Amino acid sequence: MAAARDLSLVSMLQNPFVLTPGFEGPDQPPGQQAEVGTRISVRGRRRSGMATINTRNVHRSNMLMGFPYGKDFVYDERS
């Protein structure tokens, strides 16, 4: 993973608004923090945590659509 080689990328991965240039929304739930190389075990199967990616995409979509969910929108994803 690139972040393991370039630690300057870690702060980008931890920012839920990295895909919304010029917009920083409210604090997001701590479950949204990216952790380099983490995997989630679900019922004996291992899978990548998609919440990290989904959070950024949802906030970008909200911005591109003119903030229909508001600028104070908080996104949380539970498995």
LODRENGU-763059 format. One line per field, with one value per residue: x, y, z of N, C-alpha, C in turn; residue in three letters. Coordinates in Angstrom, 3 decimals, always signed. Example, Ala and Ser with C-alpha at 12.3 -4.5 7.8 and 13.67 -1.06 7.14 Angstrom:
BEGIN
n_px (+13.190 +12.850) $
n_py (-5.690 -2.250) $
n_pz (+7.800 +7.080) $
ca_px (+12.300 +13.670) $
ca_py (-4.500 -1.060) $
ca_pz (+7.800 +7.140) $
c_px (+13.200 +12.900) $
c_py (-3.300 +0.030) $
c_pz (+7.800 +7.870) $
type (ALA SER) $
END
This chain:
BEGIN
n_px (+0.842 +0.513 +0.450 +1.802 +4.379 +4.647 +4.191 +2.991 +0.638 -1.149 -2.608 -4.302 -5.826 -7.195 -8.961 -12.295 -13.315 -11.697 -12.238 -13.719 -12.861 -12.059 -14.145 -14.896 -16.570 -18.590 -17.237 -16.797 -18.147 -15.975 -15.585 -15.111 -12.516 -9.628 -7.566 -4.491 -4.099 -6.013 -8.342 -11.565 -13.169 -15.812 -18.155 -16.297 -15.182 -12.849 -12.786 -12.336 -12.643 -15.172 -16.346 -14.640 -14.015 -16.604 -17.620 -16.183 -17.051 -19.828 -19.878 -18.682 -20.582 -22.772 -21.791 -21.415 -24.031 -25.092 -25.410 -27.769 -28.251 -27.429 -24.909 -24.003 -24.042 -23.681 -22.153 -22.455 -21.545 -22.547 -21.801) $
n_py (-1.173 +2.220 +4.202 +3.055 +3.290 +6.015 +8.192 +10.683 +10.456 +9.377 +11.261 +12.259 +9.976 +9.756 +11.836 +12.533 +14.259 +14.435 +14.225 +16.441 +19.170 +22.273 +22.233 +21.516 +19.586 +18.914 +17.305 +13.810 +10.544 +8.475 +5.938 +6.208 +6.669 +6.141 +3.336 +2.236 -0.618 -2.179 -4.823 -6.285 -8.747 -10.797 -12.986 -15.154 -14.687 -12.699 -9.332 -6.265 -3.080 -1.121 +1.214 +3.375 +4.243 +4.608 +6.670 +8.959 +9.101 +9.509 +12.009 +13.541 +13.252 +14.504 +17.141 +17.685 +17.584 +19.860 +19.997 +18.536 +17.082 +18.788 +21.006 +20.294 +17.609 +14.333 +11.319 +7.873 +4.493 +1.262 -2.172) $
n_pz (+0.000 -0.774 +1.230 +3.324 +2.513 +2.058 +4.370 +4.409 +3.111 +4.870 +6.441 +4.491 +3.964 +6.324 +6.292 +5.973 +4.129 +1.930 -0.779 -1.357 -2.353 -0.906 +0.865 +4.160 +6.292 +9.271 +12.259 +11.969 +12.821 +14.835 +13.758 +11.100 +10.536 +8.645 +8.669 +8.016 +6.135 +7.497 +8.128 +8.155 +10.032 +9.309 +10.315 +10.155 +7.661 +5.856 +4.934 +3.123 +4.708 +3.643 +4.445 +4.799 +2.195 +1.146 +2.766 +1.924 -0.729 -0.411 +0.870 -1.151 -3.223 -1.980 -1.908 -4.684 -5.589 -4.602 -1.820 -0.753 +1.556 +3.419 +4.785 +7.193 +7.397 +8.668 +8.195 +8.759 +8.878 +9.414 +9.840) $
ca_px (+0.000 +1.316 +0.540 +2.813 +5.680 +4.633 +3.365 +2.256 -0.682 -2.007 -3.548 -5.333 -6.701 -7.997 -9.861 -13.511 -13.658 -10.574 -12.758 -14.548 -11.919 -12.600 -15.215 -14.642 -17.803 -18.444 -16.546 -17.501 -17.948 -14.619 -15.537 -14.797 -11.088 -8.888 -6.434 -3.728 -3.961 -6.947 -9.330 -12.641 -13.591 -17.262 -18.576 -15.234 -14.605 -12.153 -13.091 -11.848 -13.641 -15.572 -16.864 -13.668 -14.203 -17.985 -17.776 -15.667 -17.929 -21.110 -19.666 -18.457 -21.885 -23.542 -21.269 -21.671 -25.472 -25.493 -25.651 -29.160 -28.284 -26.945 -23.466 -23.700 -24.345 -22.768 -22.369 -21.921 -21.869 -22.391 -21.954) $
ca_py (+0.000 +3.432 +4.943 +2.423 +3.804 +7.482 +8.531 +11.934 +10.084 +8.926 +12.325 +12.291 +8.821 +9.968 +12.973 +12.108 +15.255 +14.533 +14.334 +17.637 +20.285 +23.553 +22.055 +20.666 +19.508 +18.691 +16.089 +12.585 +9.501 +7.925 +4.715 +6.547 +6.915 +5.134 +2.708 +1.619 -2.062 -2.909 -5.696 -6.594 -10.139 -10.919 -14.385 -16.034 -14.252 -11.412 -8.432 -4.902 -2.143 -0.187 +2.449 +4.448 +4.738 +5.056 +7.960 +10.016 +9.190 +10.090 +13.453 +14.164 +13.310 +15.555 +18.430 +17.870 +17.786 +21.126 +19.758 +18.232 +16.574 +19.876 +21.121 +19.744 +16.193 +13.378 +9.991 +6.771 +3.219 +0.106 -3.446) $
ca_pz (+0.000 -0.925 +2.491 +4.160 +2.045 +2.095 +5.518 +4.189 +2.596 +5.965 +6.805 +3.447 +4.150 +7.529 +6.082 +5.293 +3.119 +0.997 -2.151 -1.452 -2.262 -0.481 +1.842 +5.326 +7.067 +10.714 +12.689 +11.634 +13.842 +14.800 +12.970 +9.725 +10.373 +7.879 +9.327 +6.945 +6.129 +8.348 +7.513 +9.085 +9.994 +9.413 +10.285 +9.704 +6.382 +5.927 +3.822 +3.329 +5.212 +2.591 +5.025 +4.573 +0.824 +0.990 +3.443 +1.050 -1.900 -0.002 +1.088 -2.464 -3.905 -1.317 -2.365 -6.116 -5.794 -3.986 -0.406 -0.407 +2.928 +4.259 +4.988 +8.511 +7.260 +9.304 +7.618 +9.550 +8.253 +10.310 +9.130) $
c_px (+0.890 +1.484 +1.570 +4.209 +5.778 +3.671 +2.603 +0.849 -1.658 -3.020 -4.643 -6.325 -7.614 -9.015 -11.118 -13.941 -12.547 -11.048 -13.676 -13.663 -12.613 -13.734 -14.765 -15.902 -17.523 -17.640 -17.425 -17.266 -16.570 -14.499 -15.148 -13.311 -10.415 -7.743 -5.716 -3.648 -4.936 -7.886 -10.348 -13.013 -15.090 -17.631 -17.519 -14.611 -13.920 -12.514 -12.542 -12.975 -13.958 -16.064 -15.927 -13.848 -15.598 -18.211 -17.332 -16.567 -19.271 -20.950 -19.407 -19.767 -22.760 -23.105 -21.631 -23.149 -25.987 -25.924 -27.117 -29.309 -27.805 -25.440 -23.041 -23.971 -23.252 -23.130 -21.718 -22.392 -21.580 -22.548 -22.860) $
c_py (+1.240 +4.182 +4.334 +2.904 +5.317 +7.940 +9.847 +11.645 +9.699 +10.000 +12.472 +11.159 +8.992 +11.084 +12.531 +13.081 +15.436 +14.698 +15.537 +18.875 +21.598 +23.440 +21.095 +20.711 +19.276 +17.434 +14.890 +11.550 +8.866 +6.638 +4.958 +6.748 +5.782 +4.600 +1.900 +0.116 -2.823 -3.757 -6.042 -8.059 -10.199 -12.382 -15.301 -15.664 -12.916 -10.599 -7.053 -4.036 -1.097 +1.145 +3.622 +5.063 +5.315 +6.426 +9.105 +10.203 +9.828 +11.593 +14.176 +14.298 +14.400 +16.931 +18.682 +18.114 +19.059 +20.988 +19.488 +17.680 +17.630 +19.868 +20.585 +18.245 +15.328 +12.002 +8.940 +5.477 +2.100 -1.156 -4.370) $
c_pz (+0.000 +0.391 +3.433 +3.774 +2.163 +3.192 +5.356 +3.646 +3.706 +6.339 +5.754 +3.644 +5.364 +7.371 +5.337 +4.184 +2.085 -0.449 -2.342 -1.324 -1.901 +0.520 +2.930 +6.161 +8.542 +11.013 +12.391 +12.730 +13.721 +13.996 +11.532 +9.493 +9.612 +8.715 +8.268 +7.137 +7.000 +7.513 +8.581 +8.931 +10.229 +9.247 +9.679 +8.375 +6.581 +4.700 +4.148 +3.865 +4.154 +3.145 +4.767 +3.196 +0.647 +1.611 +2.544 -0.170 -1.565 +0.213 -0.237 -3.221 -3.304 -1.800 -3.832 -6.424 -5.123 -2.529 -0.070 +1.012 +3.919 +4.396 +6.345 +8.566 +7.888 +8.757 +8.505 +8.901 +9.236 +9.492 +9.908) $
type (MET ALA ALA ALA ARG ASP LEU SER LEU VAL SER MET LEU GLN ASN PRO PHE VAL LEU THR PRO GLY PHE GLU GLY PRO ASP GLN PRO PRO GLY GLN GLN ALA GLU VAL GLY THR ARG ILE SER VAL ARG GLY ARG ARG ARG SER GLY MET ALA THR ILE ASN THR ARG ASN VAL HIS ARG SER ASN MET LEU MET GLY PHE PRO TYR GLY LYS ASP PHE VAL TYR ASP GLU ARG SER) $
END
